[in-house]
Amino acid sequence: MRNGGPKMLPEHVMTDTMMSIDPADYTIILIASIIILLVFPALLYWGWKKGQFKDIEDAKYRMIEMEEENAH
């Protein structure tokens, strides 16, 4: 009953080629995870030291003031 449907690979071919992950891939994932784990807190600390989180409501008021100034 072959009438042009999708061709499937034999099961042993699919599991051998598609499911195997090289150990080098694990190393790349581990290194990327460590970099993200270190960079994110560093950026948070940098933003905190620069005062980015002190008054988060101020930006919207400055935008409204600038818009009113430009309207005149």
C-alpha angles and dihedrals in degrees: 000000000000108000102157099286122151114299114236124203117235112270095246091055093050095050095044098050106026102039101045117100119196116234088236087064090058089052092052091049091048093050092047091049092050091049091051090045090055100037099050096057090042091055091046091051091047091051092048092050091049091052097246093141100043100091111008092168094060095079095064092050091050090051091052091048092049091049091051091049092051092047093064 
